[in-house]
């Protein structure tokens, strides 16, 4: 990740524009950058917003993408809030007051999970009464391309055991996320329902269908830059190392924030 100067000052300012800063999250997929030179002086500063993309044919999990916004930073609502309402959550970039984790802590039991973590957090935040927003400007950048040198180092003698364990753990986590999206899993709030979340983002988790226009997140077509997309699809190479790393990150964040 690479950050613009004074990113923290900007995000604190944007968070306090929200109607209830203590129950709000700024989140989206950052644009790409290519190391070693970083984003550079002419880096993209327009914001992105998360929208539904497609359902994966293998696990049925909703994939999401970030759409590049066209100078949305000039727009404010009637209360002076220039952040753009969004229902989806990005694991790689989210900014909020730490007290929010008392309301909706990270789920440290979703072991072996990569795709599915974000939608789990999104529905739990939504049902807990937390509002999500995309900041109108980009403040950080992410290298989306996978490192080709990263290899799985498990020996051939125990790789089958490791893979079987990872597969079982991941499937159990996916089942929990599916339950959460039906309003039955752990960690859900009572302020809003999972059904309301489904309707708000414009998808059907039972039939795995997207409603027409859900890719606009309630915004007009001219709000977006044509073909301006950011997605995590390049991370769609499942490996034991990657999945365990994601579970470890969630666990470490929870411990750091006192929610282990």
Secondary structure, DSSP 8 states (H G I E B T S, - for coil): -EE-TTHHHHHHHHHTTSTTGGGEEEE---EE--TTT-S-TT---B-EEEEEEEE-TTT--EEEEEEEESSGGG---TTS--SEEE----SS-EE--TTHHHHS---TT-TT-STTHHHHHHHHHHHTT-EEEE-SB--EEE--S--TT------TTTHHHHHHHHHHHHHHHHHHHHHHHTT-STT--SSS-HHHHHHHHTEETTTTEE-TTGGGTT--GGGEEEEEEEESGGG----HHHHHHHHHHHHHHHHHTT--
